[in-house]
Amino acid sequence: MASPQSASSVLASAGNTEVAKTIAIELDQTPPTVSCVATPAILKPVNRKLVPVNVSVNVTDSLSGPAGFELLSVTSSDPNTTNDIQGFVPGTPSVSGLLRAARRSEDRGRVYTLTYQGSDNAGNSATCTTQVRVPRRVGEQQQVKRPRKRLGCSVNTLQVGLGKLDYAKYREKKH
């Protein structure tokens, strides 16, 4: 980006007068901001079926502006993934494809990793990575710790439905 910084008159040797101009040029050497999110992030049920996955990729750059993005790679934590990744084409702005909801029985779960590279109009680039998980067990949920909800009752009394359970009496009977 160029912008005039100052102006003053200059008399040339031929007697002509010209306004002197100074131009400052800002060089964009900052990479763009690149973010990506896959939907769904968890493939379930674990049934060996191919599941449609879409990735939202966002490239922003405040100086020269975004120029685009491309898929660099799609990998799996399981080395046996023949035909388990379909439709995603590295080297293109590919954002949709199919991933198989499968894992090995002794496995802790499978993780697909998609890596994208975004660039700006000055040629700077940055990458982002998003993951899609296949849970270890069929009922396994996303491993995000949620804050515990507090119950609206005292420590010794727990309301269950319409009745009350006195915890102190319960403990006495149990021991």
CYANA upper distance limits for C-alpha pairs under 8 A (distance plus 0.5 A):
  1 MET  CA     25 ILE  CA      6.11
  1 MET  CA     26 GLU  CA      5.96
  1 MET  CA     27 LEU  CA      8.04
  1 MET  CA     63 LEU  CA      8.42
  2 ALA  CA     23 ILE  CA      6.65
  2 ALA  CA     24 ALA  CA      6.07
  2 ALA  CA     25 ILE  CA      5.20
  2 ALA  CA     26 GLU  CA      7.23
  3 SER  CA     23 ILE  CA      6.09
  3 SER  CA     24 ALA  CA      6.26
  3 SER  CA     25 ILE  CA      7.60
  4 PRO  CA     21 LYS  CA      7.15
  4 PRO  CA     22 THR  CA      6.27
  4 PRO  CA     23 ILE  CA      5.25
  4 PRO  CA     24 ALA  CA      7.20
  5 GLN  CA     21 LYS  CA      7.83
  5 GLN  CA     22 THR  CA      5.98
  5 GLN  CA     23 ILE  CA      6.36
  5 GLN  CA     24 ALA  CA      7.20
  6 SER  CA     20 ALA  CA      8.40
  6 SER  CA     21 LYS  CA      6.51
  6 SER  CA     22 THR  CA      6.22
  7 ALA  CA     19 VAL  CA      6.63
  7 ALA  CA     20 ALA  CA      5.83
  7 ALA  CA     21 LYS  CA      5.53
  7 ALA  CA     22 THR  CA      7.49
  8 SER  CA     19 VAL  CA      5.87
  8 SER  CA     20 ALA  CA      5.76
  8 SER  CA     21 LYS  CA      7.78
  9 SER  CA     17 THR  CA      7.05
  9 SER  CA     18 GLU  CA      6.18
  9 SER  CA     19 VAL  CA      4.84
  9 SER  CA     20 ALA  CA      6.30
 10 VAL  CA     17 THR  CA      6.13
 10 VAL  CA     18 GLU  CA      5.85
 10 VAL  CA     19 VAL  CA      6.44
 10 VAL  CA     20 ALA  CA      6.61
 11 LEU  CA     15 GLY  CA      6.61
 11 LEU  CA     16 ASN  CA      6.32
 11 LEU  CA     17 THR  CA      5.07
 11 LEU  CA     18 GLU  CA      7.07
 12 ALA  CA     16 ASN  CA      5.75
 12 ALA  CA     17 THR  CA      6.60
 12 ALA  CA     18 GLU  CA      8.03
 28 ASP  CA     63 LEU  CA      6.66
 28 ASP  CA     64 SER  CA      7.00
 28 ASP  CA    122 ALA  CA      6.65
 28 ASP  CA    124 ASN  CA      8.49
 29 GLN  CA    122 ALA  CA      8.08
 29 GLN  CA    124 ASN  CA      7.21
 30 THR  CA    124 ASN  CA      7.20
 31 PRO  CA     61 ASP  CA      8.02
 31 PRO  CA    119 SER  CA      7.77
 31 PRO  CA    120 ASP  CA      7.59
 31 PRO  CA    124 ASN  CA      5.31
 31 PRO  CA    125 SER  CA      5.65
 31 PRO  CA    126 ALA  CA      6.41
 32 PRO  CA     59 VAL  CA      7.02
 32 PRO  CA     60 THR  CA      6.11
 32 PRO  CA     61 ASP  CA      5.19
 32 PRO  CA     62 SER  CA      8.44
 32 PRO  CA     66 PRO  CA      7.51
 32 PRO  CA    118 GLY  CA      7.56
 32 PRO  CA    119 SER  CA      6.76
 32 PRO  CA    120 ASP  CA      6.43
 32 PRO  CA    124 ASN  CA      7.35
 32 PRO  CA    125 SER  CA      6.68
 32 PRO  CA    126 ALA  CA      6.73
 33 THR  CA     58 ASN  CA      8.47
 33 THR  CA     59 VAL  CA      6.22
 33 THR  CA     60 THR  CA      5.74
 33 THR  CA     61 ASP  CA      6.87
 33 THR  CA    118 GLY  CA      8.38
 33 THR  CA    126 ALA  CA      7.39
 34 VAL  CA     57 VAL  CA      7.70
 34 VAL  CA     58 ASN  CA      6.18
 34 VAL  CA     59 VAL  CA      5.12
 34 VAL  CA     60 THR  CA      7.14
 34 VAL  CA    117 GLN  CA      8.04
 34 VAL  CA    118 GLY  CA      6.45
 34 VAL  CA    126 ALA  CA      6.86
 34 VAL  CA    127 THR  CA      6.70
 34 VAL  CA    128 CYS  CA      6.37
 35 SER  CA     57 VAL  CA      6.27
 35 SER  CA     58 ASN  CA      5.78
 35 SER  CA     59 VAL  CA      7.24
 35 SER  CA    127 THR  CA      8.44
 35 SER  CA    128 CYS  CA      6.05
 35 SER  CA    129 THR  CA      8.30
 36 CYS  CA     55 VAL  CA      7.08
 36 CYS  CA     56 SER  CA      5.94
 36 CYS  CA     57 VAL  CA      4.88
 36 CYS  CA     58 ASN  CA      6.86
 36 CYS  CA    116 TYR  CA      8.24
 36 CYS  CA    128 CYS  CA      6.58
 36 CYS  CA    129 THR  CA      7.05
 36 CYS  CA    130 THR  CA      6.53
 37 VAL  CA     55 VAL  CA      6.03
 37 VAL  CA     56 SER  CA      5.83
 37 VAL  CA     57 VAL  CA      7.29
 37 VAL  CA    130 THR  CA      6.16
 37 VAL  CA    131 GLN  CA      8.47
 38 ALA  CA     53 VAL  CA      7.29
 38 ALA  CA     54 ASN  CA      6.25
 38 ALA  CA     55 VAL  CA      4.77
 38 ALA  CA     56 SER  CA      6.93
 38 ALA  CA    130 THR  CA      6.68
 38 ALA  CA    131 GLN  CA      7.32
 38 ALA  CA    132 VAL  CA      7.23
 39 THR  CA     53 VAL  CA      6.22
 39 THR  CA     54 ASN  CA      5.86
 39 THR  CA     55 VAL  CA      6.68
 39 THR  CA    132 VAL  CA      8.50
 40 PRO  CA     53 VAL  CA      6.63
 40 PRO  CA     54 ASN  CA      7.90
 40 PRO  CA    132 VAL  CA      7.65
 41 ALA  CA    131 GLN  CA      7.17
 41 ALA  CA    132 VAL  CA      5.05
 41 ALA  CA    133 ARG  CA      6.69
 42 ILE  CA    132 VAL  CA      6.05
 42 ILE  CA    133 ARG  CA      5.24
 42 ILE  CA    134 VAL  CA      6.31
 42 ILE  CA    135 PRO  CA      7.68
 42 ILE  CA    142 GLN  CA      7.35
 43 LEU  CA     51 VAL  CA      7.70
 43 LEU  CA    100 ARG  CA      8.46
 43 LEU  CA    101 ALA  CA      5.88
 43 LEU  CA    132 VAL  CA      7.62
 43 LEU  CA    133 ARG  CA      6.64
 43 LEU  CA    134 VAL  CA      5.58
 43 LEU  CA    135 PRO  CA      7.82
 44 LYS  CA    101 ALA  CA      6.90
 44 LYS  CA    134 VAL  CA      7.25
 44 LYS  CA    135 PRO  CA      7.82
 44 LYS  CA    138 VAL  CA      7.63
 45 PRO  CA    101 ALA  CA      7.58
 45 PRO  CA    138 VAL  CA      6.47
 45 PRO  CA    139 GLY  CA      8.43
 46 VAL  CA    101 ALA  CA      5.55
 46 VAL  CA    102 ALA  CA      6.03
 46 VAL  CA    103 ARG  CA      8.13
 46 VAL  CA    134 VAL  CA      7.40
 46 VAL  CA    135 PRO  CA      7.86
 46 VAL  CA    137 ARG  CA      8.36
 46 VAL  CA    138 VAL  CA      6.29
 47 ASN  CA    101 ALA  CA      6.46
 47 ASN  CA    102 ALA  CA      6.82
 48 ARG  CA    100 ARG  CA      6.30
 48 ARG  CA    101 ALA  CA      5.44
 48 ARG  CA    102 ALA  CA      5.05
 48 ARG  CA    103 ARG  CA      8.45
 49 LYS  CA    100 ARG  CA      5.95
 49 LYS  CA    101 ALA  CA      6.12
 49 LYS  CA    102 ALA  CA      7.88
 50 LEU  CA     84 ASP  CA      7.72
 50 LEU  CA     98 LEU  CA      6.09
 50 LEU  CA     99 LEU  CA      5.76
 50 LEU  CA    100 ARG  CA      4.68
 50 LEU  CA    101 ALA  CA      6.73
 51 VAL  CA     98 LEU  CA      5.72
 51 VAL  CA     99 LEU  CA      5.86
 51 VAL  CA    100 ARG  CA      6.48
 51 VAL  CA    101 ALA  CA      7.22
 52 PRO  CA     96 SER  CA      7.71
 52 PRO  CA     97 GLY  CA      6.28
 52 PRO  CA     98 LEU  CA      5.07
 52 PRO  CA     99 LEU  CA      7.16
 53 VAL  CA     96 SER  CA      6.18
 53 VAL  CA     97 GLY  CA      6.08
 53 VAL  CA     98 LEU  CA      6.26
 53 VAL  CA     99 LEU  CA      7.33
 54 ASN  CA     95 VAL  CA      6.15
 54 ASN  CA     96 SER  CA      4.95
 54 ASN  CA     97 GLY  CA      7.27
 55 VAL  CA     95 VAL  CA      5.43
 55 VAL  CA     96 SER  CA      6.80
 56 SER  CA     95 VAL  CA      7.42
 57 VAL  CA     69 PHE  CA      8.40
 57 VAL  CA     95 VAL  CA      8.25
 57 VAL  CA    116 TYR  CA      8.45
 59 VAL  CA     66 PRO  CA      6.43
 59 VAL  CA     68 GLY  CA      7.37
 59 VAL  CA     69 PHE  CA      7.87
 59 VAL  CA    118 GLY  CA      6.50
 59 VAL  CA    119 SER  CA      7.98
 60 THR  CA     65 GLY  CA      7.27
 60 THR  CA     66 PRO  CA      6.00
 60 THR  CA    120 ASP  CA      8.43
 61 ASP  CA     65 GLY  CA      5.22
 61 ASP  CA     66 PRO  CA      5.88
 61 ASP  CA    120 ASP  CA      6.93
 64 SER  CA    120 ASP  CA      6.85
 64 SER  CA    121 ASN  CA      5.80
 64 SER  CA    122 ALA  CA      6.49
 65 GLY  CA    120 ASP  CA      6.07
 65 GLY  CA    121 ASN  CA      6.28
 66 PRO  CA    118 GLY  CA      8.31
 66 PRO  CA    119 SER  CA      6.68
 66 PRO  CA    120 ASP  CA      4.69
 66 PRO  CA    121 ASN  CA      6.46
 67 ALA  CA    118 GLY  CA      8.02
 67 ALA  CA    119 SER  CA      5.95
 67 ALA  CA    120 ASP  CA      5.05
 67 ALA  CA    121 ASN  CA      5.60
 68 GLY  CA     93 PRO  CA      8.46
 68 GLY  CA    118 GLY  CA      6.20
 68 GLY  CA    119 SER  CA      6.26
 68 GLY  CA    120 ASP  CA      7.53
 69 PHE  CA     92 THR  CA      8.34
 69 PHE  CA     93 PRO  CA      6.30
 69 PHE  CA    116 TYR  CA      7.24
 69 PHE  CA    117 GLN  CA      5.90
 69 PHE  CA    118 GLY  CA      4.52
 69 PHE  CA    119 SER  CA      6.66
 70 GLU  CA     90 PRO  CA      7.64
 70 GLU  CA     91 GLY  CA      6.10
 70 GLU  CA     92 THR  CA      5.34
 70 GLU  CA     93 PRO  CA      4.71
 70 GLU  CA     94 SER  CA      7.37
 70 GLU  CA    116 TYR  CA      6.13
 70 GLU  CA    117 GLN  CA      5.99
 70 GLU  CA    118 GLY  CA      7.08
 71 LEU  CA     88 PHE  CA      8.47
 71 LEU  CA     89 VAL  CA      7.47
 71 LEU  CA     90 PRO  CA      5.28
 71 LEU  CA     91 GLY  CA      6.03
 71 LEU  CA     92 THR  CA      6.20
 71 LEU  CA     93 PRO  CA      6.18
 71 LEU  CA     94 SER  CA      6.52
 71 LEU  CA     95 VAL  CA      8.31
 71 LEU  CA    114 LEU  CA      7.96
 71 LEU  CA    115 THR  CA      6.61
 71 LEU  CA    116 TYR  CA      4.93
 71 LEU  CA    117 GLN  CA      6.97
 72 LEU  CA     90 PRO  CA      5.63
 72 LEU  CA     91 GLY  CA      6.39
 72 LEU  CA    114 LEU  CA      8.22
 72 LEU  CA    115 THR  CA      5.96
 72 LEU  CA    116 TYR  CA      5.73
 72 LEU  CA    117 GLN  CA      6.95
 73 SER  CA     90 PRO  CA      6.03
 73 SER  CA    113 THR  CA      8.38
 73 SER  CA    114 LEU  CA      6.31
 73 SER  CA    115 THR  CA      5.83
 73 SER  CA    116 TYR  CA      7.72
 74 VAL  CA     85 ILE  CA      8.29
 74 VAL  CA     88 PHE  CA      7.97
 74 VAL  CA     90 PRO  CA      8.02
 74 VAL  CA    112 TYR  CA      7.36
 74 VAL  CA    113 THR  CA      6.12
 74 VAL  CA    114 LEU  CA      5.02
 74 VAL  CA    115 THR  CA      7.07
 75 THR  CA    112 TYR  CA      6.04
 75 THR  CA    113 THR  CA      5.71
 75 THR  CA    114 LEU  CA      7.14
 76 SER  CA     81 THR  CA      7.63
 76 SER  CA    110 ARG  CA      7.42
 76 SER  CA    111 VAL  CA      6.16
 76 SER  CA    112 TYR  CA      4.87
 76 SER  CA    113 THR  CA      6.77
 77 SER  CA    110 ARG  CA      6.23
 77 SER  CA    111 VAL  CA      5.80
 77 SER  CA    112 TYR  CA      6.99
 78 ASP  CA    103 ARG  CA      7.96
 78 ASP  CA    104 ARG  CA      8.42
 78 ASP  CA    110 ARG  CA      6.68
 78 ASP  CA    111 VAL  CA      8.15
 81 THR  CA     85 ILE  CA      7.57
 84 ASP  CA     98 LEU  CA      8.15
 84 ASP  CA     99 LEU  CA      6.10
 84 ASP  CA    100 ARG  CA      5.38
 85 ILE  CA     97 GLY  CA      8.05
 85 ILE  CA     98 LEU  CA      6.45
 85 ILE  CA     99 LEU  CA      5.41
 85 ILE  CA    100 ARG  CA      7.26
 86 GLN  CA     97 GLY  CA      6.19
 86 GLN  CA     98 LEU  CA      5.51
 86 GLN  CA     99 LEU  CA      7.02
 87 GLY  CA     96 SER  CA      7.28
 87 GLY  CA     97 GLY  CA      4.74
 87 GLY  CA     98 LEU  CA      6.61
 88 PHE  CA     94 SER  CA      6.17
 88 PHE  CA     95 VAL  CA      7.45
 88 PHE  CA     96 SER  CA      6.74
 88 PHE  CA     97 GLY  CA      5.56
 88 PHE  CA     98 LEU  CA      8.06
 89 VAL  CA     93 PRO  CA      8.43
 89 VAL  CA     94 SER  CA      6.25
 90 PRO  CA     94 SER  CA      7.67
101 ALA  CA    134 VAL  CA      6.42
102 ALA  CA    110 ARG  CA      7.84
102 ALA  CA    134 VAL  CA      7.11
103 ARG  CA    107 ASP  CA      6.96
103 ARG  CA    109 GLY  CA      6.34
103 ARG  CA    110 ARG  CA      6.09
103 ARG  CA    134 VAL  CA      7.42
103 ARG  CA    136 ARG  CA      8.07
104 ARG  CA    109 GLY  CA      8.07
107 ASP  CA    136 ARG  CA      7.28
108 ARG  CA    135 PRO  CA      8.00
108 ARG  CA    136 ARG  CA      5.35
109 GLY  CA    133 ARG  CA      7.68
109 GLY  CA    134 VAL  CA      5.94
109 GLY  CA    135 PRO  CA      5.39
109 GLY  CA    136 ARG  CA      4.54
109 GLY  CA    137 ARG  CA      8.19
110 ARG  CA    133 ARG  CA      6.28
110 ARG  CA    134 VAL  CA      5.41
110 ARG  CA    135 PRO  CA      7.33
110 ARG  CA    136 ARG  CA      8.00
111 VAL  CA    131 GLN  CA      7.03
111 VAL  CA    132 VAL  CA      6.28
111 VAL  CA    133 ARG  CA      5.03
111 VAL  CA    134 VAL  CA      6.74
112 TYR  CA    131 GLN  CA      6.05
112 TYR  CA    132 VAL  CA      5.58
112 TYR  CA    133 ARG  CA      6.77
113 THR  CA    129 THR  CA      7.28
113 THR  CA    130 THR  CA      6.42
113 THR  CA    131 GLN  CA      5.07
113 THR  CA    132 VAL  CA      7.07
114 LEU  CA    129 THR  CA      6.15
114 LEU  CA    130 THR  CA      5.93
114 LEU  CA    131 GLN  CA      6.74
115 THR  CA    127 THR  CA      7.37
115 THR  CA    128 CYS  CA      6.30
115 THR  CA    129 THR  CA      4.96
115 THR  CA    130 THR  CA      7.16
116 TYR  CA    127 THR  CA      5.97
116 TYR  CA    128 CYS  CA      5.93
116 TYR  CA    129 THR  CA      6.91
117 GLN  CA    125 SER  CA      7.12
117 GLN  CA    126 ALA  CA      6.12
117 GLN  CA    127 THR  CA      4.77
117 GLN  CA    128 CYS  CA      7.06
118 GLY  CA    125 SER  CA      6.00
118 GLY  CA    126 ALA  CA      6.04
118 GLY  CA    127 THR  CA      6.61
119 SER  CA    123 GLY  CA      6.66
119 SER  CA    124 ASN  CA      5.99
119 SER  CA    125 SER  CA      4.63
119 SER  CA    126 ALA  CA      7.03
120 ASP  CA    124 ASN  CA      6.04
120 ASP  CA    125 SER  CA      6.96
135 PRO  CA    139 GLY  CA      8.42
135 PRO  CA    140 GLU  CA      6.15
135 PRO  CA    141 GLN  CA      7.68
135 PRO  CA    142 GLN  CA      8.34
136 ARG  CA    140 GLU  CA      7.06
153 CYS  CA    157 THR  CA      6.91
153 CYS  CA    158 LEU  CA      6.68
153 CYS  CA    159 GLN  CA      7.69
154 SER  CA    158 LEU  CA      7.59
156 ASN  CA    166 ASP  CA      6.57
156 ASN  CA    167 TYR  CA      5.48
156 ASN  CA    168 ALA  CA      6.65
157 THR  CA    164 LYS  CA      7.29
157 THR  CA    165 LEU  CA      6.42
157 THR  CA    166 ASP  CA      5.39
157 THR  CA    167 TYR  CA      6.24
158 LEU  CA    164 LYS  CA      6.49
158 LEU  CA    165 LEU  CA      6.01
158 LEU  CA    166 ASP  CA      7.29
158 LEU  CA    167 TYR  CA      7.70
159 GLN  CA    163 GLY  CA      6.64
159 GLN  CA    164 LYS  CA      5.11
159 GLN  CA    165 LEU  CA      6.86
160 VAL  CA    164 LYS  CA      6.38
160 VAL  CA    165 LEU  CA      7.64
165 LEU  CA    170 TYR  CA      7.98
166 ASP  CA    170 TYR  CA      6.74
167 TYR  CA    171 ARG  CA      6.65
168 ALA  CA    172 GLU  CA      6.87
169 LYS  CA    173 LYS  CA      6.83
170 TYR  CA    174 LYS  CA      6.72
171 ARG  CA    175 HIS  CA      6.78
